[in-house]
Amino acid sequence: MINTSKNFNKIKSEIATIFLNAEFELEGDHSLDTLRWVKKINKNASESLQIAALTHDIDRAIPPKVTRKVDETYNSYKIRHSQRSSELIADLMKKYDYPKELIESTRLLVKKHEEGGNNEADILKDADSISFFSCNLEWYYNYKNKDIKEVKREIAYKFQRATPRAQKLIKSIKIRNIVLRELCKDIFAENIYFF
């Protein structure tokens, strides 16, 4: 495991506190779960990548969070969300006197967490996608009032944006809800683990 700075545990604690203010309790769980997947993909994840994993969705915990505008594309909404999250984490890291280079690398990772683009950004994107299946899927299904079309769209989005390495990990996740398991099965186009 890579060494982290003396400030890492302090900022991690503040991030957890910030997520207590999110509209949905799940946001803090997703933050930690994304970090868990980052470490599973790369046990030597940089401090920058670890902070980015914790804060890629910090916009959702600090009002006013970015919401999708009427007639706005999903992609445009995600870009605005990523941009705001990247600015928020840069400001927080300044408070802890992180070096400019580390702040900038973390900011860029958060900004690119929806699309990837380099090794670390791809790891973050993958961890975010995997966490959707391991942490958020059942919640999302209920949040969308079991709207199968909307849930299927999000499942497809999260799965298709993942690299083959992440898709393999996603397929290994035990999905308990039968409806969601079948939706995933259809999207994955092959059997997933049943128990």
C-alpha positions, 0 to 999 in steps of 0.5 A: 500500500502506498504511503499517504501524507499526514493530512490524508486521515484528516481530510478523509474524516472531513470528507466523511463528515461532509457526506453526512449532509448529503440528501441521500445517506447512500452517498457516503457509502458510495464514496467509501465503496468507490475507494475500496474498489480503487484499492482492489484494482490498484493496491498502490493507488496514489493519494491523489487517486484515493482522495478522488475516489472519496470525493468524485461525487462531493457535489451531491453533499454540498448545496446547491448540488448540480441537478439535470436541467429540463432538456439537458442531455445526461452527458452535459449534466454529468460534465457539470456535476464532475466539474463542480465536484473537482472544484470543491475538492480542490478548495478542500485540499487547499485548506489542508495545505496539499501541494499544488501538483497533488491538488491539480492531479486530484482535481483532474481525476474527479473532473474525468471520473465519468469518462476516464482517459488515462490509467488513474482516471480509468481506475476511478471510472471503473471503481465508480461503475463497480460501486454502482452495482455493489452499493447503489443498484438496489437503492437506485431501483427503489429511488426510480420507483422501479421504473424499469426503463430508467434503471436499465438505462443506468445499468447499461451506462455504468456497465458499458463505460467500464473497462473489460477488467471492471466488467468482469468484477461487475459480473462477479457481484451477487445481485439479490433482487431477482428483477435487477439480476434479470436486467443485468443478465440481459445487459451483460448478455450472459449469466451472472452469478446466481445464488 
